[in-house]
Amino acid sequence: MSFLAVKGENLIRDTTKLNSFRVIPIAFYTPDTRWGFGAGGYFSFFPQRNWNTTRPSSVIFGLSYTQNKQLLLYAPFNIVLTKQKLWLTGELGYYKYIFNYLGIGNQIPNEYIEKYSADFPRIKLNTMYSICKFQYLGLRYAFDDFTYTKLDSTGELIQGKIVGSKNGNINSFGVVYSIDHRDWINYPTKGFLAEVSYTIDNSKLGSDFDFQKWSSEASYYTSWKQKIILAANLQFVYSDGDIPFHQMPSIGGTKRLRGYFDGKYRDNGLSILQVELRFPLWKRIKWVAFAGVGKVFHTFDELNFEKLRYNSGLGLRFEMDPRSKIHLRLDYGFAKQSKGFYLTVGEAF
């Protein structure tokens, strides 16, 4: 009996000792913002006492403020509760910033760029419940309330002809189904994640726009001796109706074909494939090589192998917390007539 008691005591641990909190100060300068200051980081925790059978939950956050009185405040979260039965993901944020509008379509001129300033709060929430092993079904909600504070006097948006170029909110409701067979949420070495969703916006639901969106995404992971990891990601999104430009699926940024400006290509639909090799380098430092291909399209007639967009790049990873496997990510991406650095917390997929 004493052996069983000791064994049970070892299995049930005080998870507050396993929680992790990190903050990284940042400073930057751009002509549009002047000097900016802020911080980024994460809070990782284990809601259940038996942490060995529970995937870690996390809240990643970022905050910055500039001399031009611009503000970025965002907090993506991934929380697993009630012995992995309830899974909450999403983002809370407030944005008062300057953004780039680069046109709509897969063949916009490379040199075209239009800047605009906007304020908007953001709420994204997926509430999913386990319906059987590895499978989750639930509801999806999204809210953005756009207020434009400055538009380019010579640009397209100020003309008011593009859907979403005037003040308005989205209020999306939908359903989401997910299969999660990864060994770790934050840095998988094997398994896969697949997700499909459907959302709708219309005036009856409190939205200023009328559109619907179908989304699907699948990621696969495998490894050699748990050291060299191959990760692959496939995404397909299609929207129908009067979708505002800022809600269109797009290429670019920290997660989709790194190397392009965020929103470089946007339209009603998107299809992309990305692969990444992750290698150990030294202790908690790793390096990666990545590449991808894809395009945006207006109608299904344009869903072909013409005018594909490619990217490639290299990156470094630093394992900030060995228990939750959250990494600091630094990537340098290359694309056609475009390139860029990306510093953030968490993987692209």
N, C-alpha and C positions, 0 to 999 in steps of 0.2 A: 504493500500500500504506500509505503514511503516513496518507492520509485515512481509510482503513478502520480503522486502528489508533486514531486519535484518536476516530472516531465510536464505536467499541466501548468505549473507555475512558470516554466521556461517559455511555453507557447504563448501565454497571455502576458503581454508586456505593456508597460506604460509608454504609449506611443508619443507622448509629449516630448520625450527625450530624443525621438527620431525626427521631429519636425525641424525644418530648415528655413532660414530667412536670410536673403542676401540683397544688398543694395549696391549699385554701381553708379557713381556720379558721372555725369557727362557734360561736355561743353562743345559748342560748334559755332561756325560762322558761315552764313551764306548772304549774298546780296539782297535776297528777298526777306530775310529775317533779321539781319545784323547778328549780334551775338545772342546765343541761346544757351540756357543752362537747365539742367534737370537731373533726373535719376531714373534708373531702370532696375528691375530685379524680379524676384519671385518669392513666394511663400509656398513651401511644400509641406504637406501634412498627411497623416493617416487617421481618418475619422474613426475606424474600428480599432479596438484594443489589440486584436490579433493581426498584426501588420503583415505577417507572412502570407496571409490569404487575401490581402486587399491591395489593389493597385493604388499607388500614391495619388492623392489629389493635389492640385496646384492652382495658384493664382499668379499669373505673370502680369507685371504692371510697368507702365512707363509714364513719365511726367516731364514736360519741358515747357519753358516760358522764354520768350524772346524780347529783345529791346523794342520790337515793333508791336508789343502787346499781343502776341500770338500765343495760343495755349493748346497743348496736346495732353490729353489725359485719357488713358485707356487701360483696361484690365481684362484680358481674356482669362477664362477660368475653365477648369476641368475637374469636376468633383464627383466622386463615387461614394454613395451612401448605402446604408442598410444592407451590409454584406454583399455589395456589388449588385444589388437589385435595382437601385435608382442611380441614374447617370445624368448629371447636369453638365452641359457645356455651353459656352457662349462668350459674350463680351459686354462690358459696360464701358462707356466712354463719353467724352465731350471734346469736340474739336472746334477750335477757332484758329484757322490756319489758312495758308495760301496753297492752292493746288494747281496742277497742270491739266489742261484739257488739250488733248492731242488729236481730236477728231474721232469720227466713227467709221469703222470699216477696216478691212484687212489690207488696204492698199493706200493708206493716207501718206502724204509726202513726209519724208524723214525730217525735214527741216521745220515742219509746222509745229508751233507750240503757242498756247494761249493760257495765260495765268488768270486765276480768279480767286477771290477770298470768300469763305463761307463759314458760318457757325452752325453746328448741329450736335445735339445729344444723340447717343446711340445705345440701343438695347438689342442684344441678340441672345436668344435662349432656346436651347434644345432640352426638353425634359423627356427622358427616355426610361422605360421600365423593362426589366429583363423578362422576356416571354418564354425563353428556354435557354439552355447553355450557350453562351457566346452571342446571343441574339437579343436585340433591343428594339422596341417600338415606342414611338412617342409623338409629341407635338413640337412644332417649330414656330417661333415668333421672332419678328424683327421690326424695329422702329428706328427711323431716322427722320429728323425734322430740319430741313435745310432752310437757312436764311442767308441770302447772298449779301455781302457787304461791299464787294468791289468786283466789277467786271471790266474786261479789256474793251475800251471804247471802239477799237477797230476789229474786234473779234466776232465770232459767230454767236456766242452765247447771249450777248447783249441785244441781239435782234429778236430774241424770244421765240424763235421758230423751232428750236430743238427741245424735245420733250425733257423736262427736268431743269430747264434754264431759268425757270421762275421759282419763287419760294414755294415750298410744299413739303408734305411728309409722306413717308411710306409706312404702312401698318400691315405687315404681312402675317398671315396665319397659314399653317400647313401641317403636314405629317412627315415623319422621318423614320426610316428603318435602317438599322445598322447591324453588321456582323463583325465582332471584334475578337480576333483570335491571335492577338499580339502577346508576346511574353512580357513586354513592358510598354506602357503608354508613351513615355517620353523619349525613349531611345530603343526601339525594337531591334532584336537580333534575329528573330524568326517569327513566322506567322503572317497574318494578313488582316486588313481592315477594309470593309466595303460598306458603302452608305448610299442610299437613294432617298430623295426627298421631293416633295411637291409643295409649293406655296402659292398663295393668291392674294392679290391686292385689289380692292375696289372701294367705291364710296360707301357702300353698305357696311364695310368693315372699318371705316374711319380713315381710309387712305385717300390722298388727293390724286392718285393714279389708278389705272385699271390695267393690270397685267398679271400673268401667271408664269411660274418658272419651274422647270424640271431640272434637277441636279443629280449627278451620280459621280462617285469617286471610289477608286479602289487602289490600295497600296499593298505591296507584297515585299516580304523581307526574308532573306536567307543569309547564312553566314558560314564561313570556313573556320573551324576551330574556335568559334565565338570571338574571332578577332577581326577578320575582314568581312564586312557586311555589304551585301548588295541590296539596295532598296529601289523599287520601281513604283511609279505613280501614274495612274491614268484618270483623267477627268473629262467629263462631258456635261455641258450645261446648255439648255435651250430655254429661251423666254419668248412669250407671245403676248401681243397687245401693245399698249402705249407705255413702254418701259422707259423710265427716265435714264438719261445717259449715265448718271452716277451709280445706277444699279445694274448696268449691263455687265455680263461676264467679260473679264479683260485679261490681257497678257501683260506681264511686267511686275516689278516689285519684289518683295522678299520671298514669295512662294511660287509664283508661276513664271517659268522661263527667266530666271535671274540674269540680268544683263540689260534688259529693256527697262525704260522708265515705267513706273507704276501707271498702268492704264494706257500704255503706248498704243495698243490695239484693243478696241472694244466693239462689240456688236451684239446682236440678239443671241448668238450661239458661240460656243467655244469647245474645242477639242484639243487636248494636249497629252503628251506622253513624256515623262521625265524619269531619268535613272541616276543613281548616285552610288559610288563606291566609297566606303568609309574604312579607313585604315588606322591602326594604332601608331602613334609616333613616339611619345615618351610620357610615361606615367599617365596622367589624366589628360594629356593633350593628344588629339587625333587630327588627321587631315583627310580631306575628301576631294574627289573629282566628280563633277556632275555634267550632265548634258540633257538637252530636251528638244522637242519638236512639237509644233502645233500651229493652230490658226484660229481666228474668229471668223464667223460667217453670218450673213443676214438671213438667208433661206437655205434649205437643205440642198438646193441645187448647187450651192457653193461649197458643200462639204465634200472636198476632193483633195487630191495631192498637189494642187497648184498653189503657188504663192505661200508655201510653208515657211514658218518662222523658226529659226534654230537658235540655240544658245549652248554655251559650255562654260566651264569655270573650275576654279579651285577654292578650297576653303580650309579653315582651321576650326577645331572644336576644343573647348575646355570644359571638362566635367566639373561643374560647380558643386554638385551634390552627388556623391556616389550612391547614396541610398535611393534617391528618386530618379537618378540618371538625367537630371536636367543639365543641359549644356549651353554655354555661351557660344554663339555662332558668328563667325566672320567669314563672309564669302566675297569673292571677286568674280563677277560674271561678265562674259563676253557675248555680244550679239551683233547683228549686222548694223554697222555704223553706230554702235551703242555699247556702253560698258558701265559698270558701277560696283561700288563697295556696299555691302550690307552687314550691319552689326545688330544683332538681336538675340533674344533668348528663345530657345526651342528650335526644333527642326522644321524645314519646309514641308516635309511629309514623313 
